[in-house]
Amino acid sequence: MIQRIQTIFLLLASGSAFSLFLKPMDFFEVDNNQGLPADAMLYDKVFEVNDHIIMLVLVVLAGILALVGIFLFKQRDKQMMVSRLVTVVGILIMVLAGILFTIDYNALTGNTNITGDYGLLSPILLIVFAVLATRFIKKDENLVRSMDRLR
């Protein structure tokens, strides 16, 4: 199980998903909150995963699915499906984060400086590791099929 490279990639994908819960892993920081209602996500001047329940659910789902994919090593078809699902969830995280940030950003007034943190890199790494895991699972499946043909 652990000697297969896709296991490492799925573990890295899970780690990059769960790393979004660390405090220094915020998506964006802004220097003002003028014009925002008190319930806006950027009101605390930080846009992070914990700001929206759907973002929170998607990140937890991606991390758990990547961990579950590790233990499906005997069923490569299911493992590949889970890995592709992790990729789709990672893309959904990025799209949702962009939409939610844009909504709050448009409500800001005055001069605003925005700085991106390392949290921007985590969903990208999640997608890259899930795609690499899918690629190596497919390679494994092709190897097993070629060995079956030789029998």
Secondary structure, DSSP 8 states (H G I E B T S, - for coil): -TTSHHHHHHHHHHHHHHGGGSTT--SEEES--TT--TTSGGGGSEE-GGG-HHHHHHHHHHHHHHHHHHTTTT-HHHHHHHHHHHHHHHHHHHHHHHHHHHHHHHH--S---EEE-GGGHHHHHHHHHHHHHHHHHHHHHHHHHHHHHH-
